[in-house]
Amino acid sequence: MSSEQHSTRAENQAQTALAPPAVSVVGLSKRFGSALAVDDVSLDVQRGSLLALLGPSGCGKTTTLRLIAGLERADRGQIAVGGRSVADGSSFVPPERRRVGMVFQDYALFPHLDVAGNVGFGLRDRARRAARVGEVLDLVGLGGMERRMPRQLSGGQQQRVALARALAPEPEVLLLDEPFSNLDPALRAHVRAEVREILARAEATAIFVTHDREEALSLADQVAVLWQGRLAQIGTPDELYRQPASLDVAGFIGDADVLPGVARGGQVDCELGTLPGCPPAYGEVAVLVRPEDVRLCADPSGTAAIVRREFYGHDQLVTVRLPSGRLLRARLGRWQSFEPGARVEIAVDGVVSLFPTAGPSS
């Protein structure tokens, strides 16, 4: 990269840092009857980034997306898009004037319109419509398919048409509701990678809803975990996985087993021995152990016994029973082989996460 390109890139980054967030949500709440669907949610989405709203069914993630889109009215809170207020206690900007693009779960393509008709549907500038349709179809890899009908397209191609239609008006932010749920599992990973590349090429800001942790961790720059209507934690995928804010977040983000322990600052005593723990704590704690951090060594006099082995080809999940009767999982490479009933010794790599369960001990 030349010095001129470095300078331009640095200038762009500086401008982005000074600009307001693409989306800013403050104290957002929404109730449906007696059910509080969204409870005091606040978050910012930076320009050019991809945010995942992740959580179990009924946690408020789709409602949050619909509030940002303007498809629902909030009971309390403020929403700004591109630095412009679109919803607060005294005003409400309708969806068509918010400069947001929406990709629905079922794509919502018009069956009677061809690809070009679908993509150009929301473009008001007739003089530039054909050129813009061509631009976004090239961007999503569907150039030359303008005259195809939706029924003539695969599921992945239909999704790209929906994406092109949402990108065509050059929105401030793209909103995607469970965008991959209708795809065959074998196709899903491939299409996810395609969509991520398209959004990066378009330099688009996007928020997508998912209940699939693999989807969120592999695609998003930031992940917001919603739990019972509240924002439980927001951070990078690495931060959420390595430093979960609660046991609920930890268990939802990835496989984990929990053991009781007693912490002494940066260490914890538990059934697996004395382990390094984070954050430093004192007293009774819950010790979170990820299966990929567990190592097993065959030992006829070992204290743990193999219960079962699930082989997946690229790796395997082995469950062992500890002396206490508790079960612990280990995710291992495909080469090790353990039979049920075999005795093993256990080691844990890295630092375990600690969650206080009682007040500090004296």
C-alpha positions as a printed Julia matrix, in Angstrom:
362×3 Matrix{Float64}:
   0.0     0.0     0.0
   1.39    3.4    -1.01
   1.91    6.29    1.42
  -0.95    8.12   -0.33
  -3.27    5.15    0.22
  -2.2     4.93    3.87
  -2.99    8.62    4.29
  -6.42    8.26    2.66
  -7.25    5.26    4.81
  -6.17    7.07    7.97
  -8.3    10.08    7.01
 -11.34    7.83    6.41
 -10.84    6.13    9.77
 -10.54    9.49   11.52
 -13.74   10.75    9.87
 -15.58    7.57   10.88
 -14.39    7.96   14.48
 -15.69   11.55   14.61
 -19.01   10.79   12.93
 -22.04    9.82   15.01
 -22.89    6.11   15.18
 -24.9     4.73   12.29
 -27.52    3.65   14.85
 -27.86    4.78   18.45
 -30.45    3.3    20.82
 -30.96    4.68   24.33
 -33.27    3.26   27.01
 -35.49    1.42   24.54
 -38.52   -0.34   26.02
 -41.57   -2.03   24.48
 -44.44   -3.84   26.14
 -47.09   -6.05   24.53
 -49.92   -6.24   27.03
 -48.42   -7.49   30.29
 -45.27   -8.83   28.59
 -42.2    -6.59   28.6
 -40.55   -7.58   25.29
 -37.71   -5.0    25.35
 -36.5    -3.63   28.66
 -34.26   -0.51   28.75
 -31.92   -1.53   25.91
 -29.1     0.85   24.92
 -26.47    0.26   22.24
 -24.53    1.95   19.43
 -23.67    0.54   16.01
 -20.62    2.09   14.39
 -20.56    2.9    10.67
 -19.38    0.06    8.47
 -19.75   -2.55   11.21
 -21.93   -5.63   11.54
 -23.85   -6.16   14.79
 -25.63   -9.39   15.7
 -28.62   -9.38   18.03
 -28.32  -12.83   19.59
 -30.55  -14.62   22.05
 -33.11  -17.38   22.6
 -36.67  -17.22   21.28
 -38.72  -14.55   23.03
 -35.73  -12.53   24.27
 -36.72   -9.34   22.39
 -34.22   -9.36   19.53
 -36.73   -9.21   16.64
 -38.79   -6.6    18.49
 -35.64   -4.48   18.9
 -34.97   -4.75   15.16
 -38.56   -3.79   14.33
 -38.35   -0.79   16.68
 -35.22    0.42   14.87
 -36.93   -0.1    11.52
 -40.02    1.82   12.65
 -42.32   -1.19   12.24
 -43.16   -0.91   15.95
 -43.41    2.13   18.22
 -41.38    2.12   21.44
 -43.05    2.87   24.76
 -39.9     4.61   25.98
 -36.45    5.47   24.67
 -34.74    7.17   21.77
 -33.5     5.9    18.39
 -31.19    7.82   16.06
 -30.15    6.71   12.56
 -27.15    8.44   10.99
 -27.16   11.03   13.75
 -30.81   11.96   13.12
 -33.47   11.24   15.73
 -36.18    8.97   14.32
 -38.02    8.13   17.53
 -38.23    9.69   20.97
 -40.89   10.69   23.44
 -42.36   13.38   21.19
 -41.67   12.35   17.57
 -41.8     9.31   15.3
 -40.34    9.06   11.78
 -42.12    6.43    9.64
 -40.11    3.48    8.25
 -39.92    4.78    4.68
 -38.19    7.96    5.86
 -35.61    6.37    8.18
 -33.09    5.37    5.49
 -33.05    1.77    6.66
 -33.05   -1.28    4.41
 -34.84   -4.45    5.52
 -34.22   -8.08    4.56
 -37.05  -10.23    5.9
 -36.8   -13.83    7.03
 -38.79  -15.09    4.03
 -37.11  -12.55    1.65
 -40.58  -11.12    0.69
 -39.8   -11.0    -3.03
 -42.64  -10.03   -5.35
 -43.42  -13.23   -7.31
 -44.87  -11.32  -10.29
 -41.76   -9.14  -10.74
 -38.47  -10.24  -12.23
 -35.13   -9.72  -10.48
 -34.69   -6.2   -11.86
 -38.25   -5.27  -10.89
 -37.74   -6.51   -7.34
 -34.4    -4.75   -6.87
 -35.59   -1.47   -8.38
 -38.95   -1.4    -6.6
 -37.93    1.12   -3.94
 -35.89    3.42   -6.19
 -37.62    6.72   -6.89
 -35.09    8.14   -9.35
 -36.33    6.55  -12.58
 -33.5     8.02  -14.64
 -30.88    6.21  -12.57
 -32.91    3.11  -11.7
 -31.52    0.76  -14.37
 -27.92    1.75  -13.66
 -28.32    1.32   -9.89
 -30.04   -2.05  -10.33
 -27.11   -3.19  -12.45
 -24.61   -1.93   -9.85
 -26.12   -3.8    -6.91
 -26.74   -6.99   -8.91
 -23.06   -6.99   -9.86
 -22.23   -6.38   -6.2
 -24.19   -9.45   -5.08
 -22.96  -11.61   -7.95
 -26.2   -11.74   -9.94
 -25.25   -9.62  -12.93
 -27.02  -10.86  -16.05
 -30.0   -12.3   -14.14
 -32.19   -9.21  -14.38
 -35.0   -11.03  -16.26
 -35.15  -14.12  -14.07
 -38.28  -14.64  -11.98
 -37.98  -15.44   -8.22
 -39.29  -18.98   -8.8
 -36.35  -19.62  -11.14
 -33.79  -18.86   -8.43
 -32.25  -20.98   -5.7
 -32.73  -20.07   -2.04
 -29.28  -18.47   -1.89
 -29.95  -16.45   -5.06
 -33.31  -15.27   -3.72
 -31.58  -14.06   -0.59
 -29.05  -12.12   -2.66
 -31.9   -10.48   -4.59
 -33.47   -9.43   -1.27
 -30.08   -8.1    -0.16
 -29.63   -6.17   -3.42
 -33.12   -4.67   -3.07
 -32.31   -3.48    0.46
 -28.93   -2.04   -0.6
 -30.19   -0.3    -3.76
 -31.47    2.91   -2.06
 -28.12    3.23   -0.2
 -29.57    3.06    3.33
 -27.76    4.22    6.44
 -28.2     0.75    7.95
 -29.31   -2.65    6.72
 -31.56   -4.73    9.02
 -31.75   -8.5     8.55
 -34.2   -10.72   10.45
 -32.94  -14.33   10.78
 -31.48  -14.05    7.25
 -30.22  -17.64    6.98
 -32.96  -19.61    8.73
 -34.7   -20.65    5.48
 -31.57  -22.14    3.95
 -30.55  -25.78    3.93
 -27.92  -26.39    6.65
 -25.41  -27.57    4.03
 -25.79  -24.24    2.17
 -25.96  -21.95    5.19
 -22.24  -21.59    5.92
 -21.46  -20.83    2.26
 -24.19  -18.19    1.99
 -23.13  -16.6     5.3
 -19.63  -16.08    3.93
 -21.07  -14.62    0.7
 -23.27  -12.15    2.58
 -20.39  -11.05    4.81
 -18.25  -10.39    1.74
 -21.04   -8.46    0.0
 -21.61   -6.25    3.05
 -17.88   -5.6     3.34
 -17.62   -4.63   -0.35
 -20.62   -2.33    0.03
 -19.08   -0.81    3.2
 -22.54   -1.28    4.69
 -23.62   -0.98    8.3
 -25.84   -3.9     9.25
 -27.75   -5.35   12.19
 -28.95   -8.92   11.99
 -31.07  -11.04   14.29
 -30.16  -14.65   14.99
 -30.59  -17.35   17.62
 -27.61  -19.24   16.14
 -24.43  -18.57   18.13
 -22.18  -19.9    15.34
 -23.76  -17.42   12.93
 -23.27  -14.51   15.33
 -19.69  -15.35   16.33
 -18.47  -16.05   12.8
 -20.08  -13.07   11.07
 -20.42  -10.13   13.42
 -17.95   -7.46   14.52
 -20.02   -6.96   17.67
 -22.56   -9.26   19.32
 -25.35   -8.01   21.58
 -26.79  -10.81   23.71
 -30.4   -10.2    24.74
 -31.85  -12.13   27.65
 -35.46  -11.77   28.79
 -35.75   -8.42   27.05
 -32.59   -6.91   28.51
 -29.14   -6.39   27.06
 -27.07   -8.96   28.94
 -23.74   -8.13   27.27
 -22.32   -6.53   24.14
 -18.8    -6.99   22.8
 -16.66   -8.63   20.16
 -17.14  -12.38   19.64
 -13.81  -13.0    21.39
 -14.8   -10.88   24.39
 -18.14  -12.61   24.82
 -16.67  -16.08   24.54
 -13.62  -15.49   26.76
 -15.14  -13.05   29.25
 -18.89  -13.72   29.53
 -20.73  -11.42   31.91
 -22.92  -14.16   33.36
 -23.48  -17.9    33.35
 -26.51  -17.37   31.11
 -24.39  -15.6    28.49
 -21.59  -18.15   28.85
 -23.9   -21.09   28.29
 -25.66  -19.5    25.35
 -22.46  -18.39   23.59
 -20.83  -21.83   23.73
 -20.73  -25.26   25.33
 -19.71  -25.1    28.98
 -19.8   -27.12   32.17
 -20.04  -25.59   35.63
 -18.38  -26.86   38.82
 -18.45  -25.43   42.35
 -15.21  -23.98   43.66
 -13.59  -21.67   46.19
 -11.64  -18.73   44.77
  -8.54  -17.11   46.24
  -7.85  -14.07   44.06
  -6.63  -15.32   40.69
  -6.89  -19.02   41.56
  -9.74  -21.4    42.28
  -9.83  -24.77   44.04
 -12.33  -27.19   42.54
 -12.72  -30.87   41.76
 -10.25  -30.52   38.86
  -7.52  -29.15   41.15
  -6.19  -25.61   41.55
  -6.77  -23.61   38.37
  -6.09  -20.03   37.27
  -9.36  -18.08   37.29
 -10.68  -14.78   35.97
 -11.83  -12.33   37.16
 -10.1   -12.49   40.54
 -12.61  -13.49   43.21
 -12.81  -14.72   46.8
 -15.14  -17.24   48.31
 -17.61  -19.62   46.74
 -17.81  -19.43   42.98
 -19.19  -21.24   39.94
 -16.29  -22.4    37.76
 -17.01  -22.37   34.04
 -15.02  -24.88   31.96
 -15.15  -24.97   28.15
 -14.88  -28.47   26.6
 -12.07  -27.39   24.26
  -9.92  -26.51   27.3
 -10.17  -30.01   28.79
  -7.43  -32.56   28.12
  -7.71  -36.3    28.83
  -4.89  -38.76   29.42
  -5.49  -42.52   29.54
  -4.59  -43.82   33.01
  -5.85  -47.15   34.46
  -5.74  -45.6    37.93
  -7.32  -42.29   36.81
 -10.0   -40.62   38.9
 -12.47  -40.06   36.04
 -14.24  -42.54   33.75
 -15.37  -42.18   30.11
 -19.16  -42.17   29.8
 -19.64  -41.66   26.07
 -17.91  -40.5    22.91
 -19.56  -38.5    20.08
 -17.42  -38.54   16.92
 -17.92  -35.75   14.33
 -15.02  -36.4    11.97
 -13.18  -33.1    12.45
 -13.34  -33.51   16.23
 -15.09  -35.45   18.98
 -16.95  -34.71   22.21
 -16.08  -37.02   25.08
 -18.08  -37.04   28.32
 -16.41  -38.16   31.55
 -17.78  -38.79   35.02
 -15.86  -37.18   37.89
 -15.48  -38.82   41.33
 -18.36  -36.66   42.59
 -20.63  -38.04   39.88
 -20.69  -34.77   37.92
 -20.27  -34.97   34.16
 -17.63  -32.99   32.27
 -17.18  -32.7    28.51
 -13.9   -32.6    26.56
 -13.67  -31.56   22.91
 -10.71  -33.43   21.41
  -9.03  -33.96   18.08
 -10.16  -36.88   15.97
  -7.09  -39.05   16.58
  -7.58  -39.84   20.27
  -9.84  -42.79   20.97
 -11.46  -43.55   24.34
 -13.88  -46.36   25.03
 -16.74  -46.06   27.57
 -15.58  -47.2    30.99
 -11.91  -46.34   30.39
 -10.19  -44.45   33.21
  -8.52  -41.1    32.53
  -6.82  -38.2    34.26
  -7.97  -34.65   33.47
  -6.04  -31.44   32.85
  -7.42  -27.99   32.0
  -5.63  -25.53   29.7
  -5.82  -21.78   30.13
  -7.87  -19.68   32.51
 -11.37  -20.62   33.69
 -14.15  -18.06   34.18
 -15.41  -17.47   37.71
 -18.86  -16.32   38.83
 -19.4   -15.57   42.53
 -22.23  -17.54   44.13
 -21.9   -16.17   47.67
 -20.48  -13.17   49.47
 -16.72  -12.85   50.02
 -15.31  -15.12   52.68
 -13.48  -13.61   55.61
